[in-house]
Amino acid sequence: MAAITANTTTLTYDGTAIADIVSITTPSISIATIDTTSIADVYRTFLGGTIDSGEMSLEIQYDPNEAGAAKLEAEWEATAAAAPTAKAVVITFSDSSAYSFNAILTGMSVSAAIDSVVTASVNLKVSGAITVSGS
């Protein structure tokens, strides 16, 4: 298996490229289980239930004048008046493989510290399925 690097990985949110990404944690999928064990069973048995496509996070070097950061900021500020809706997210890796899904912006915080750039942490909750396309 050939390894790919994180270099040149990109992310778009609602069609807008997010610039200056420092890190991305992709969604973690989990599946609910339904206990089907009967009193006569020696071992517990289960069925697979619904799939939760999970959450993802990213950290960016924050510049409120950059189009992607401005879009995220505007979306976050809009949550004061109305609940956010799911937007299209596409993560494209260096080998051109990609994850595509819809997600709701659930958190955003900006951090500043001495001798460092201003960063923003962004959290997204996946709504529905994740499509994985190969290179």
Residue frames as qw, qx, qy, qz and C-alpha x, y, z in Angstrom:
[[0.000, 0.889, 0.457, 0.000, 0.00, 0.00, 0.00],
 [0.413, 0.373, -0.013, 0.831, 1.41, 3.36, -1.00],
 [0.245, -0.611, -0.459, 0.596, 1.27, 6.09, 1.60],
 [0.216, 0.754, 0.292, 0.548, -0.02, 9.53, 0.74],
 [0.324, -0.054, -0.347, 0.878, 1.03, 12.79, 2.31],
 [0.003, -0.747, -0.549, 0.376, -1.19, 15.41, 3.88],
 [0.134, -0.388, 0.246, 0.878, 0.43, 18.04, 1.66],
 [0.183, 0.003, -0.518, -0.836, -2.01, 19.60, -0.82],
 [0.077, -0.476, -0.871, 0.100, -5.08, 18.27, 1.02],
 [0.136, -0.186, -0.105, -0.967, -7.96, 20.68, 0.51],
 [0.031, 0.469, 0.827, -0.308, -11.40, 21.21, 2.02],
 [0.145, -0.277, -0.298, -0.902, -14.39, 23.07, 0.63],
 [0.054, 0.397, 0.749, -0.529, -17.40, 24.11, 2.69],
 [0.368, 0.743, 0.450, -0.333, -20.57, 24.96, 0.79],
 [0.659, 0.666, 0.214, 0.276, -18.47, 25.37, -2.37],
 [0.039, 0.948, -0.253, 0.188, -15.92, 27.73, -0.79],
 [0.765, 0.207, -0.456, 0.406, -12.30, 26.62, -0.34],
 [0.571, -0.821, 0.012, 0.028, -11.03, 26.95, 3.22],
 [0.530, 0.677, -0.370, 0.353, -7.47, 28.30, 3.13],
 [0.051, 0.605, -0.605, 0.515, -4.56, 27.88, 5.52],
 [0.901, -0.327, -0.138, -0.251, -5.68, 24.57, 7.01],
 [0.118, -0.648, 0.715, -0.235, -3.30, 23.31, 9.69],
 [0.086, -0.085, 0.988, -0.093, -5.02, 19.99, 10.40],
 [0.682, -0.061, -0.269, -0.678, -8.13, 17.98, 9.56],
 [0.272, -0.075, 0.926, -0.252, -9.61, 15.12, 11.53],
 [0.379, -0.067, -0.659, -0.646, -11.97, 13.22, 9.24],
 [0.716, -0.286, 0.049, -0.635, -15.35, 11.94, 10.42],
 [0.028, -0.213, 0.959, -0.183, -15.43, 8.83, 12.58],
 [0.648, -0.130, -0.447, -0.603, -18.27, 6.48, 11.70],
 [0.197, -0.128, 0.875, -0.423, -20.01, 4.39, 14.34],
 [0.510, -0.177, -0.668, -0.512, -22.82, 1.87, 14.10],
 [0.578, -0.319, 0.394, -0.639, -25.45, 1.35, 16.77],
 [0.252, 0.073, -0.963, -0.058, -26.01, -2.23, 17.89],
 [0.704, -0.250, -0.045, -0.663, -29.30, -3.88, 18.73],
 [0.219, -0.290, 0.894, -0.263, -29.15, -6.64, 21.31],
 [0.744, 0.041, -0.401, -0.533, -30.88, -9.80, 20.06],
 [0.160, 0.230, -0.913, 0.296, -29.74, -12.10, 22.87],
 [0.725, -0.369, -0.335, -0.476, -32.36, -14.50, 24.20],
 [0.618, -0.587, 0.406, -0.329, -32.44, -16.14, 27.59],
 [0.983, 0.018, 0.181, 0.039, -31.36, -19.45, 26.01],
 [0.604, 0.703, -0.250, 0.281, -28.18, -17.93, 24.47],
 [0.788, -0.384, -0.100, 0.471, -24.76, -18.44, 26.02],
 [0.402, -0.087, 0.157, 0.898, -23.24, -15.59, 24.01],
 [0.224, 0.683, 0.255, -0.647, -24.76, -12.21, 23.36],
 [0.453, 0.337, 0.626, 0.539, -25.92, -11.61, 19.79],
 [0.034, 0.628, 0.108, -0.770, -26.47, -8.34, 17.96],
 [0.519, 0.651, 0.458, 0.310, -27.78, -6.76, 14.78],
 [0.329, -0.003, 0.080, 0.941, -26.29, -3.68, 13.25],
 [0.087, 0.777, 0.523, -0.338, -28.44, -0.57, 13.71],
 [0.329, 0.933, 0.130, 0.060, -28.29, 2.92, 12.30],
 [0.705, 0.142, -0.016, 0.695, -25.04, 4.46, 11.13],
 [0.167, -0.951, -0.077, 0.249, -23.78, 7.70, 12.64],
 [0.701, 0.571, -0.022, 0.427, -21.31, 9.31, 10.24],
 [0.667, -0.351, -0.233, 0.614, -19.76, 11.18, 13.14],
 [0.048, -0.980, -0.032, 0.192, -18.08, 14.52, 13.50],
 [0.742, 0.298, 0.009, 0.600, -14.99, 16.11, 12.06],
 [0.276, -0.894, -0.053, 0.349, -12.78, 19.00, 13.00],
 [0.665, 0.479, 0.040, 0.572, -10.27, 21.26, 11.37],
 [0.385, -0.736, -0.065, 0.552, -7.87, 23.91, 12.51],
 [0.525, 0.693, 0.209, 0.448, -7.05, 26.87, 10.31],
 [0.355, -0.168, -0.113, 0.913, -4.77, 29.85, 10.51],
 [0.099, 0.772, 0.608, -0.159, -7.50, 32.42, 11.03],
 [0.137, -0.100, 0.198, 0.966, -7.75, 35.46, 8.75],
 [0.320, 0.561, 0.610, -0.459, -11.26, 37.00, 8.85],
 [0.321, 0.659, -0.208, -0.648, -10.60, 38.60, 5.45],
 [0.003, -0.199, 0.914, 0.354, -9.97, 35.24, 3.73],
 [0.568, -0.056, -0.382, -0.727, -13.10, 34.01, 1.90],
 [0.632, -0.150, -0.759, -0.041, -13.31, 30.58, 3.57],
 [0.285, -0.169, -0.641, 0.692, -12.76, 31.86, 7.09],
 [0.256, 0.030, 0.059, -0.965, -15.25, 34.67, 6.46],
 [0.612, -0.135, -0.566, -0.536, -17.86, 32.13, 5.27],
 [0.555, -0.216, -0.761, 0.256, -17.38, 29.98, 8.38],
 [0.120, -0.120, -0.435, 0.884, -17.53, 33.04, 10.64],
 [0.407, -0.045, -0.176, -0.895, -20.72, 34.31, 8.98],
 [0.649, -0.188, -0.685, -0.273, -22.31, 30.86, 9.29],
 [0.444, -0.196, -0.702, 0.520, -21.33, 30.68, 12.97],
 [0.067, 0.078, 0.248, -0.963, -22.68, 34.17, 13.69],
 [0.498, -0.126, -0.435, -0.739, -25.94, 33.26, 11.92],
 [0.479, -0.231, -0.842, 0.091, -26.56, 30.53, 14.51],
 [0.011, -0.135, -0.497, 0.857, -27.55, 33.29, 16.94],
 [0.469, 0.181, -0.014, -0.865, -30.71, 33.80, 14.88],
 [0.887, 0.174, -0.097, -0.417, -31.42, 30.37, 13.40],
 [0.805, -0.267, 0.519, 0.104, -30.18, 26.81, 13.58],
 [0.064, 0.557, -0.643, -0.522, -27.56, 26.03, 10.93],
 [0.902, 0.306, 0.100, -0.288, -28.38, 23.76, 8.02],
 [0.792, -0.163, 0.475, 0.347, -26.20, 21.06, 6.51],
 [0.336, 0.830, -0.291, -0.337, -23.78, 22.25, 3.84],
 [0.931, 0.326, -0.111, 0.119, -21.70, 20.28, 1.33],
 [0.375, -0.772, 0.497, 0.132, -18.16, 19.44, 2.48],
 [0.909, 0.382, -0.134, 0.102, -15.46, 17.90, 0.28],
 [0.472, -0.712, 0.481, 0.199, -12.05, 16.82, 1.56],
 [0.828, 0.539, -0.151, 0.028, -9.62, 16.06, -1.27],
 [0.735, -0.533, 0.311, 0.282, -6.33, 14.33, -0.48],
 [0.085, -0.691, 0.523, 0.491, -3.00, 14.53, -2.30],
 [0.266, -0.048, 0.898, 0.348, -3.76, 11.42, -4.39],
 [0.335, -0.053, -0.383, -0.859, -7.08, 12.97, -5.54],
 [0.326, -0.395, -0.859, 0.013, -9.19, 10.63, -3.42],
 [0.182, -0.326, 0.082, -0.924, -11.99, 12.47, -1.65],
 [0.060, -0.418, -0.834, 0.354, -14.60, 12.34, 1.09],
 [0.191, -0.272, -0.268, -0.904, -17.87, 14.11, 0.23],
 [0.256, -0.481, -0.812, 0.211, -20.73, 14.65, 2.68],
 [0.188, -0.741, -0.189, -0.617, -23.12, 17.18, 4.16],
 [0.521, -0.220, -0.581, 0.585, -22.38, 18.63, 7.59],
 [0.251, -0.901, -0.272, -0.225, -23.70, 21.11, 10.12],
 [0.296, 0.501, -0.410, 0.703, -21.34, 23.67, 11.67],
 [0.665, -0.594, -0.451, -0.036, -21.57, 22.87, 15.39],
 [0.571, -0.734, -0.041, 0.365, -18.67, 24.82, 16.82],
 [0.566, 0.603, -0.046, 0.561, -16.08, 27.46, 16.06],
 [0.489, -0.836, -0.049, 0.245, -13.57, 29.13, 18.35],
 [0.487, 0.757, -0.206, 0.384, -10.72, 31.50, 17.63],
 [0.771, -0.541, -0.062, 0.332, -7.49, 31.30, 19.65],
 [0.361, 0.818, -0.230, 0.384, -4.65, 33.77, 20.00],
 [0.796, -0.532, -0.032, 0.286, -1.46, 33.36, 22.03],
 [0.161, -0.870, 0.357, 0.300, 1.88, 35.09, 22.40],
 [0.090, -0.542, 0.742, 0.383, 4.31, 34.38, 19.54],
 [0.357, 0.181, 0.900, 0.170, 1.83, 32.42, 17.45],
 [0.180, -0.148, -0.499, -0.835, -0.60, 32.96, 14.63],
 [0.559, 0.055, 0.366, -0.742, -4.30, 33.32, 15.34],
 [0.113, -0.002, -0.955, -0.275, -6.07, 30.02, 14.72],
 [0.659, -0.059, 0.093, -0.744, -9.66, 28.84, 14.58],
 [0.146, -0.016, 0.988, -0.050, -10.97, 25.41, 15.52],
 [0.580, 0.094, -0.226, -0.777, -14.04, 24.33, 13.56],
 [0.313, 0.015, 0.932, -0.180, -16.35, 21.39, 14.35],
 [0.533, 0.144, -0.398, -0.732, -18.77, 19.86, 11.87],
 [0.569, 0.026, 0.761, -0.311, -21.41, 17.14, 12.45],
 [0.092, 0.089, -0.805, -0.580, -21.96, 14.91, 9.42],
 [0.619, 0.255, 0.384, -0.636, -25.57, 14.53, 8.31],
 [0.860, 0.422, -0.036, -0.283, -26.19, 11.41, 6.22],
 [0.950, 0.043, 0.170, 0.260, -23.73, 9.24, 4.35],
 [0.186, -0.751, 0.449, 0.447, -20.10, 9.87, 3.43],
 [0.858, 0.511, 0.045, 0.007, -19.11, 9.18, -0.17],
 [0.485, -0.597, 0.500, 0.397, -15.51, 8.07, -0.67],
 [0.749, 0.656, -0.034, -0.082, -14.09, 8.37, -4.15],
 [0.843, -0.210, 0.242, 0.433, -10.79, 6.80, -5.21],
 [0.150, -0.680, 0.337, 0.634, -7.86, 8.37, -6.95]]
